[in-house]
Amino acid sequence: MIKIERQVNLRFKQWKDNPKRKPILLKGARQIGKTWAMEQFGKECFEYTAKFDFDRQPELKQAFAVSKEPTRIIKELSLYCDVPLIEGRTLLILDEIQECEEALNALKYFCEDAPGWHIIAAGSLLGVAVRKRRMTVPVGKVDIIRMYPVTFLEYLRASDLTLYEYAENISEPQHLPEILLNKLKSEYRRYMVCGGMPEAVVAMFENQGIQMIDNILQNILDLYELDFAKYAEPREIPRIHAIWHSLPSQLGKENRKFIYKVIKTGARSKDYEDALMWLEDAGMIHRIYCVSKPGIPLSAYEDPEAFKVYACDCGLLRRLARLPGTIVIDPTANYTEFKGAMAENALLLSLLDLSNDDHPSYWSSEGKAEVEFLIQYEGQIIPIEVKAENCVSGRSIAVYNEKYHPSNRIRYSFLNLQQNEGFLSCPSPLAPWSFRWLK
C-alpha cells in the first residue's frame, strides 16, 4: 500500500502541542483526502480517534441540539462511538460538519470552556453551505486550515524518495546533473497527467494506466456536477456549469484573463458573480487578480474586474479539457497555448503551499507584458514567470524588471537550475523548494 504523506499533518502536529490551540476547521474541495489526513494524524499522534460523520450519521445532530455545554456534548457523543473519549488522549473528528450548524457553533464553546480537547472539523462544501444557509462560523474561535490536492512535493516523496531527498538537500541553486533533471521532468509530467487527487495519484503509482486515471478523474468531475444540482440555487446551476466548462477555453487564450463572452455571447459580470463565488467556496477554482502595481499589500492594488481563473487541480483540468494524458507525457508533443495553461495551473498549487494559503496576484502592462504570478513573501514582492517546458521566449519579466527593479525574480521552466544577480531560473519540479534559494 502506497502511503502519501500530507504536509497538512505537519500543521496538525504543531497545533496539537500548542497550548493556545483552538478547534481546527479544515476546508477544501471534495476528494482531496481530508478525511484520510485527519484519521492518519489520529493514528500517529493519539491513543484514540473518534470520528463522527454527520452525513452518514444524521442522528449525531441530537448530541448538539440538546446542549451547548461541552461536557454534556461529550457524554452524548460517547454513546455513538467504540473508543473512550478522554481529554488530551482522544482526537475528535467531526466530518461533514456543514450538515449540522449546531455542531459548527459548538466549536466556539469548546474553544472557550474546554480547550483541552483536540477537535478537527471538516466539510467538503462548508463554504457553500455557510453562504446558502446563512450559517454562522465562530470566527476567532477556530483555526481555519485550507487543504489542497496532493502537491508535487508530496507526490515526489511517495514516488521517488531518493529524488525527493536530493531536492531537499540542494543548498545552492547550481546546475543539476542531467540524469537527475530528466528524472524530475519525467515525474513532473506524470504528475500533470494524474494531478493531485489521491485516488488518481495512487493509480499512477500502481501503473494502472492512463485510461484508469481518466476514469477516476471523470468520476470526480461527475461528482462535482452532481454537487451543482444538489447544493446550488436552481437559477445558478446553468451558470456554474457554464463557467466550470469554460475553464479550458479561458485558459487556452494567450493572456488567460477571464472573459465573460467566452461563457456566452452577451454575458455580463453581474450575472455570473454568484456562480464564480459558488465555485470558489466549493474549492473548485482559484481566482487570481491583476494588480496595478506591485505594492504591499498586494490586495490593496487588485483590480476586481480583471482576474484569471484556474482549476483546483491540473489533472481535473486536463480531463475537463479532454487532453489525452499520452500527449502530456510526450516531451515532443506541442499543444500550443494550452501547454502554458497546464504549466501555470500545475505550478499554482506549489505557490499556494509556499505562501501559506495566500493567493498570488498577477501583473499586466496594458496588454503589452504580463507576469503570470506575484507573491508577497517576507516583505518583498516576487515576480514569477511560468514557461512551458523549454520555451522561454518573451520579454514580460524584463519589462517588469526595468519598471520596478525587484530584488528577486523567478522563472519556472524545464531549463536547468541557476541564479544570476537576483534572477532564479528554476526547473518547475523544484518549485516547492525554490523560495529557500532567494537572496
C-alpha positions in Angstrom: 0.0 0.0 0.0 1.5 3.3 -1.1 1.4 6.0 1.6 1.2 9.6 0.6 2.4 11.8 3.5 0.4 15.0 3.5 2.1 18.3 4.5 -1.1 19.3 6.4 -0.2 16.7 9.0 2.8 18.8 10.0 0.4 21.7 10.7 -1.8 19.3 12.7 1.2 18.2 14.8 2.3 21.8 15.5 -1.3 22.5 16.5 -1.5 19.5 18.8 1.2 20.8 21.1 0.2 24.4 21.0 -1.3 25.4 24.5 -3.3 28.1 22.8 -4.8 25.9 20.1 -8.4 26.2 19.0 -10.6 23.6 17.3 -9.5 23.3 13.6 -11.9 23.9 10.8 -10.4 22.1 7.8 -11.6 23.4 4.4 -11.0 22.0 0.9 -12.6 20.6 -2.2 -14.1 17.1 -2.4 -11.9 14.1 -2.9 -8.6 15.7 -1.9 -8.0 13.4 1.1 -9.2 15.5 4.1 -10.7 12.5 6.0 -7.7 10.3 5.4 -5.3 13.0 6.6 -7.3 13.5 9.8 -7.5 9.8 10.5 -3.8 9.3 9.8 -3.0 12.1 12.2 -5.2 10.5 14.8 -3.4 7.1 14.4 0.1 8.7 14.6 -0.4 11.1 17.5 -3.3 10.0 19.7 -4.2 6.9 21.7 -7.7 7.0 20.4 -9.5 8.6 17.4 -13.3 9.1 17.4 -14.8 10.1 14.1 -18.3 11.4 13.8 -19.7 11.8 10.3 -22.9 14.0 10.2 -23.7 12.9 6.6 -23.7 9.2 7.4 -25.0 9.5 10.9 -27.6 12.2 11.0 -28.7 11.1 14.4 -25.5 12.7 15.8 -27.2 16.1 15.5 -29.1 15.3 18.6 -26.0 15.4 20.7 -25.6 19.1 19.8 -29.2 20.0 19.8 -29.7 19.2 23.5 -27.0 21.4 24.9 -24.1 23.8 24.1 -22.2 22.7 27.1 -19.1 20.7 26.1 -19.2 18.2 29.0 -22.7 17.2 28.1 -22.0 17.1 24.4 -19.1 14.7 25.1 -21.3 12.4 27.1 -23.9 12.3 24.3 -21.2 11.6 21.7 -19.7 8.8 23.8 -22.9 6.8 23.0 -22.1 6.8 19.3 -18.5 5.5 19.3 -16.5 2.5 20.3 -13.5 4.2 21.8 -13.2 6.2 25.1 -13.4 10.0 24.8 -10.6 11.2 27.0 -9.4 14.8 27.0 -5.9 15.1 25.7 -5.8 11.5 24.6 -8.6 11.2 22.1 -8.8 13.1 18.8 -12.3 14.1 17.9 -13.1 14.3 14.2 -16.3 16.0 13.2 -16.7 15.2 9.5 -19.1 16.8 7.1 -19.9 19.4 9.7 -21.8 21.5 7.3 -24.7 19.1 7.8 -25.0 20.3 11.4 -25.0 24.0 12.2 -25.3 23.3 15.9 -22.0 21.4 15.8 -20.3 24.2 14.0 -21.5 26.7 16.6 -20.4 24.3 19.4 -16.8 24.8 18.4 -16.9 28.2 20.0 -17.8 26.7 23.4 -15.1 24.1 23.2 -12.6 26.9 22.5 -13.8 29.0 25.4 -14.8 26.3 28.0 -13.0 23.1 27.1 -9.7 24.0 25.3 -8.1 20.7 26.4 -10.0 18.8 23.8 -8.4 18.2 20.4 -11.1 18.7 17.7 -10.8 18.8 13.9 -13.9 19.6 12.0 -14.1 19.3 8.2 -16.5 20.0 5.4 -16.2 19.5 1.7 -18.7 22.1 0.8 -18.6 24.1 4.0 -18.2 27.5 2.3 -21.2 26.8 0.0 -23.3 25.6 3.0 -22.4 28.6 5.1 -23.4 31.0 2.3 -26.6 29.2 1.3 -28.0 28.6 4.7 -26.5 31.8 6.3 -24.8 29.7 8.8 -22.6 31.3 11.4 -18.9 30.4 11.6 -17.4 31.0 15.0 -14.7 33.4 13.7 -11.8 33.9 16.1 -12.8 30.7 17.9 -11.4 28.2 15.3 -8.1 27.8 13.4 -9.1 27.6 9.8 -6.8 25.4 7.7 -7.2 25.1 3.9 -6.2 21.8 2.4 -5.4 21.3 -1.3 -4.9 18.3 -3.6 -1.6 16.4 -3.4 1.3 18.8 -4.2 4.2 17.8 -6.4 6.4 17.7 -3.2 4.1 15.2 -1.7 3.9 13.2 -4.9 7.6 13.0 -5.4 8.2 12.0 -1.8 5.9 9.0 -2.4 7.1 8.2 -5.9 10.9 8.5 -5.6 12.2 9.1 -2.1 15.8 9.3 -3.3 15.0 12.0 -5.8 12.9 13.8 -3.2 15.8 13.7 -0.7 18.2 15.0 -3.3 15.8 18.0 -3.8 15.6 18.5 -0.1 19.3 18.7 0.2 20.0 21.3 -2.6 21.6 24.1 -0.7 22.7 26.3 -3.6 21.0 27.0 -7.0 23.6 25.3 -9.1 23.2 23.2 -12.3 21.8 19.7 -11.7 23.3 16.6 -13.3 21.2 16.0 -16.5 20.2 12.5 -15.4 18.6 13.9 -12.3 17.0 16.8 -14.1 15.5 14.4 -16.6 14.1 12.2 -13.9 12.5 15.2 -12.2 10.9 16.3 -15.5 9.6 12.8 -16.1 8.0 12.7 -12.7 6.5 16.1 -13.2 4.9 15.2 -16.5 3.4 12.1 -14.8 2.1 14.4 -12.0 0.5 16.7 -14.6 -1.4 13.7 -16.0 -2.9 12.4 -12.7 -3.0 15.7 -10.8 -3.3 15.7 -7.1 -6.5 13.8 -6.4 -5.2 11.0 -4.1 -7.1 8.2 -5.9 -5.7 9.2 -9.3 -2.2 9.6 -7.8 -2.3 6.0 -6.4 -3.5 4.8 -9.8 -0.4 6.4 -11.3 1.9 4.9 -8.7 0.4 1.5 -9.3 0.8 1.7 -13.1 -2.9 1.2 -13.6 -2.8 3.0 -16.9 -3.9 6.4 -18.2 -7.4 5.0 -19.0 -8.0 4.1 -15.4 -6.7 7.5 -14.3 -9.0 9.2 -16.7 -11.9 7.1 -15.4 -11.1 8.2 -11.8 -10.8 11.9 -12.7 -14.1 11.7 -14.7 -15.9 10.2 -11.8 -14.7 13.1 -9.6 -15.9 15.6 -12.3 -19.2 13.9 -12.4 -19.5 14.1 -8.6 -18.7 17.8 -8.8 -21.5 18.3 -11.3 -23.9 16.4 -9.0 -22.9 18.9 -6.3 -24.1 21.7 -8.6 -27.6 20.2 -8.7 -27.7 19.3 -5.0 -26.2 22.4 -3.3 -26.6 25.4 -5.7 -29.7 27.5 -6.2 -31.6 26.3 -9.3 -31.2 29.6 -11.2 -27.4 29.4 -10.6 -26.8 25.8 -11.8 -26.5 26.5 -15.5 -24.2 29.4 -14.8 -22.0 27.4 -12.5 -21.9 24.6 -15.1 -21.1 27.1 -17.9 -18.2 28.7 -16.0 -16.7 25.3 -15.0 -16.8 24.0 -18.6 -15.4 27.3 -20.0 -12.1 26.9 -18.0 -10.2 25.1 -20.8 -11.3 27.8 -23.3 -10.5 30.6 -20.8 -7.0 29.2 -20.0 -6.4 28.4 -23.7 -6.4 32.2 -24.5 -3.0 33.8 -24.9 -3.4 36.2 -21.9 -5.7 33.8 -20.0 -7.7 36.7 -18.5 -11.2 35.6 -17.6 -13.6 36.8 -20.4 -17.3 36.5 -19.9 -18.2 36.3 -23.6 -16.2 33.0 -23.7 -19.0 31.6 -21.5 -21.8 33.1 -23.6 -22.3 35.8 -26.1 -23.5 38.9 -24.2 -22.7 37.5 -20.8 -22.3 40.2 -18.1 -20.2 40.0 -14.9 -23.1 40.8 -12.6 -25.0 37.7 -13.9 -22.1 35.3 -13.2 -20.5 36.7 -10.0 -22.6 34.5 -7.7 -21.7 31.4 -9.8 -18.0 32.3 -9.6 -18.3 32.7 -5.8 -20.0 29.3 -5.5 -17.1 27.6 -7.3 -14.6 29.4 -5.1 -16.5 28.5 -1.9 -16.5 24.8 -3.1 -12.7 25.0 -3.5 -13.1 24.1 -7.2 -11.4 27.2 -8.6 -8.8 29.8 -7.7 -9.3 33.4 -8.8 -6.1 35.3 -9.3 -6.5 39.1 -9.6 -4.5 41.6 -11.6 -2.7 44.3 -9.7 -2.0 47.8 -11.0 1.5 47.8 -9.4 3.5 45.5 -7.1 2.8 47.3 -3.8 2.5 45.9 -0.3 -0.1 44.6 0.5 -0.8 43.2 -3.0 -4.5 43.0 -2.1 -4.7 46.8 -2.0 -3.8 47.0 -5.7 -6.0 44.3 -7.1 -8.5 45.1 -9.8 -11.7 43.3 -9.0 -12.7 43.4 -12.7 -9.6 41.8 -14.0 -8.7 38.2 -13.0 -7.8 34.8 -14.1 -9.5 31.6 -13.0 -7.6 28.3 -12.6 -8.9 24.8 -11.7 -8.2 23.4 -8.2 -6.2 20.6 -9.8 -4.2 20.2 -13.0 -5.4 16.6 -13.5 -9.0 17.6 -13.4 -8.3 20.5 -15.8 -6.6 18.1 -18.2 -9.6 15.7 -18.1 -12.1 18.6 -18.3 -10.3 19.7 -21.5 -10.2 16.2 -22.8 -6.5 16.5 -23.3 -5.0 12.9 -23.6 -2.5 12.0 -21.0 -0.3 10.5 -23.6 0.3 14.0 -25.1 1.3 15.4 -21.7 3.7 12.6 -21.1 5.3 13.0 -24.5 8.2 15.6 -24.3 8.0 16.2 -28.0 4.2 17.0 -28.1 3.2 20.5 -28.9 -0.3 21.5 -27.7 0.3 25.3 -28.2 -1.2 27.7 -25.7 -2.8 25.0 -23.5 0.6 23.7 -22.7 1.3 27.0 -20.9 -2.1 26.8 -19.2 -1.3 23.4 -17.8 2.1 24.6 -16.7 0.6 27.6 -14.8 -2.2 25.5 -13.2 0.2 22.8 -12.0 2.6 25.4 -10.5 -0.1 27.4 -8.8 -0.6 24.6 -6.1 3.1 24.8 -5.2 2.8 28.6 -4.8 -0.3 28.3 -2.6 1.6 25.9 -0.4 4.7 28.1 -0.3 2.8 31.3 0.5 0.7 29.9 3.4 -2.6 29.9 1.5 -2.3 33.5 0.3 -3.4 33.6 -3.3 -0.9 35.1 -5.6 -1.7 38.0 -7.9 -0.6 38.7 -11.5 0.6 41.9 -13.3 -0.2 43.2 -16.7 1.0 46.3 -18.5 -1.7 47.5 -20.9 -1.7 44.1 -22.7 1.9 44.5 -23.7 3.5 42.4 -21.0 2.3 40.0 -18.3 3.9 38.4 -15.4 2.0 35.2 -14.5 2.2 35.5 -10.7 3.3 37.9 -8.0 3.9 36.6 -4.5 4.2 38.6 -1.3 7.0 36.9 0.6 8.9 38.1 3.6 8.3 41.8 3.0 9.0 41.8 -0.7 7.1 41.2 -3.9 8.4 38.3 -6.0 7.5 38.3 -9.7 7.2 34.8 -11.1 7.2 33.8 -14.8 6.0 30.4 -15.8 7.1 28.8 -19.1 6.0 25.6 -20.7 9.0 23.3 -20.6 11.9 24.8 -22.6 10.0 27.6 -24.3 11.3 30.7 -22.5 10.9 33.4 -25.1 9.2 36.7 -24.3 10.2 39.9 -22.5 7.5 40.3 -19.9 9.7 39.7 -16.9 12.3 42.1 -18.5 9.7 44.8 -18.9 8.7 44.3 -15.2 12.3 44.4 -14.1 13.0 47.6 -16.0 10.0 49.3 -14.4 10.2 48.0 -10.8 13.7 46.7 -10.2 12.8 43.8 -7.9 15.5 42.3 -5.7 14.4 38.8 -6.7 12.6 37.3 -9.6 11.9 33.7 -10.6 11.3 31.9 -13.9 10.0 28.4 -13.8 10.5 26.2 -16.8 12.3 22.9 -17.7 15.7 24.6 -18.0 18.4 23.8 -15.5 18.7 25.4 -12.1 20.8 28.6 -11.9 20.8 32.0 -10.3 22.3 35.3 -11.6 22.0 38.7 -10.0 18.7 38.1 -8.3 17.2 36.1 -11.2 16.5 32.5 -10.3 15.9 30.1 -13.2 14.3 27.1 -11.6 13.0 23.8 -13.1 9.2 23.7 -12.4 9.6 20.4 -10.5 11.8 22.2 -7.9 9.2 25.0 -7.3 8.4 23.7 -3.8 12.0 24.3 -2.7 12.7 27.4 -4.7 12.0 30.2 -2.2 14.8 28.9 0.1 17.3 30.0 -2.6 16.2 33.6 -2.8 18.8 36.0 -1.6 
